[in-house]
């Protein structure tokens, strides 16, 4: 996915901060890989006719591997979570990624 991002991509993290830049996005992915094992299923992608904006709906099937700061303690808990992702595209590159999911539901599933 990194190859598809603009150098100044804006990443709106669910219930968190906005980060800017491909390097920050790569760091985010590294953190996710360290704490979670996830697989997206039931993916549906929708886009505007010109492709400037797109959305994806999918279900994450995951395992919480290592405690993430400020979240419940990890012990290999499994979870299933619907997610919505929204994208802006310009010049053939993704310039914005915004993700939404229900953090309270995830917290209940992992026992927090």
C-alpha positions as CSV (number, residue, x, y, z in Angstrom):
1,X,0.0,0.0,0.0
2,X,2.9,2.4,0.7
3,X,3.7,2.5,-3.0
4,X,0.2,3.9,-3.6
5,X,0.5,6.8,-1.1
6,X,1.5,10.4,-1.9
7,X,4.5,11.6,0.0
8,X,2.3,14.0,2.0
9,X,-0.6,11.6,2.6
10,X,-3.0,12.6,5.5
11,X,-3.9,9.7,7.7
12,X,-6.8,10.2,10.1
13,X,-6.5,7.5,12.8
14,X,-9.8,6.3,14.3
15,X,-10.4,8.2,17.5
16,X,-6.9,9.6,17.4
17,X,-4.6,12.1,15.8
18,X,-4.0,13.0,12.2
19,X,-0.6,12.1,10.8
20,X,1.0,13.5,7.7
21,X,3.5,11.8,5.4
22,X,4.4,8.4,4.0
23,X,7.0,7.8,6.7
24,X,4.5,8.4,9.5
25,X,2.1,5.9,7.7
26,X,4.9,3.3,7.5
27,X,5.6,3.8,11.2
28,X,1.8,3.3,11.9
29,X,1.8,0.1,9.9
30,X,4.9,-1.2,11.7
31,X,3.2,-0.5,15.1
32,X,0.0,-2.3,14.0
33,X,2.1,-5.3,12.8
34,X,3.8,-5.4,16.2
35,X,0.6,-5.4,18.3
36,X,-2.1,-7.0,16.1
37,X,-2.5,-9.8,13.5
38,X,-5.4,-8.9,11.3
39,X,-7.1,-10.0,8.1
40,X,-9.6,-8.0,6.2
41,X,-12.6,-10.0,4.9
42,X,-15.8,-9.2,3.0
43,X,-14.2,-6.3,1.3
44,X,-16.4,-3.9,-0.7
45,X,-14.9,-0.9,-2.5
46,X,-16.8,2.0,-3.9
47,X,-15.4,4.9,-5.9
48,X,-16.6,8.1,-7.5
49,X,-16.7,7.9,-11.4
50,X,-13.5,9.9,-11.7
51,X,-11.8,8.0,-8.9
52,X,-11.0,11.0,-6.8
53,X,-12.7,9.6,-3.8
54,X,-13.2,6.0,-2.7
55,X,-14.5,4.1,0.3
56,X,-14.1,0.5,1.5
57,X,-16.2,-1.5,3.9
58,X,-14.7,-4.6,5.4
59,X,-14.6,-6.8,8.5
60,X,-11.4,-7.2,10.4
61,X,-10.7,-10.6,11.9
62,X,-7.9,-10.1,14.4
63,X,-5.8,-11.2,17.2
64,X,-4.4,-8.8,19.9
65,X,-0.7,-9.9,20.2
66,X,1.0,-7.3,22.3
67,X,-0.4,-4.6,24.6
68,X,-0.8,-1.2,22.9
69,X,-0.2,1.9,25.0
70,X,-3.5,3.1,26.6
71,X,-5.4,0.0,25.7
72,X,-6.3,-3.2,27.6
73,X,-3.6,-5.8,28.2
74,X,-3.0,-8.2,25.3
75,X,-3.3,-11.9,25.7
76,X,-4.0,-13.2,22.2
77,X,-7.6,-12.2,22.3
78,X,-9.5,-12.6,19.0
79,X,-11.9,-10.0,17.7
80,X,-14.2,-9.3,14.7
81,X,-14.8,-5.7,13.9
82,X,-16.5,-3.9,11.0
83,X,-14.4,-1.0,9.5
84,X,-15.0,1.8,7.1
85,X,-12.1,3.4,5.2
86,X,-12.3,6.5,3.1
87,X,-9.7,7.7,0.6
88,X,-8.9,10.8,-1.6
89,X,-6.8,10.3,-4.7
90,X,-4.9,12.8,-6.7
91,X,-2.3,12.4,-9.5
92,X,-2.7,8.6,-9.2
93,X,-1.7,8.6,-5.5
94,X,-3.7,8.3,-2.3
95,X,-3.6,11.6,-0.5
96,X,-5.9,10.8,2.4
97,X,-6.8,7.7,4.4
98,X,-9.5,7.9,7.1
99,X,-10.6,4.8,9.1
100,X,-13.6,4.4,11.3
101,X,-14.5,1.5,13.6
102,X,-16.2,1.1,17.0
103,X,-13.4,1.2,19.6
104,X,-15.8,0.5,22.4
105,X,-16.9,-2.7,20.7
106,X,-13.2,-3.8,20.2
107,X,-12.5,-3.0,23.8
108,X,-15.4,-5.2,24.9
109,X,-14.2,-8.0,22.7
110,X,-10.7,-8.0,24.1
111,X,-12.0,-7.8,27.7
112,X,-11.2,-4.3,28.6
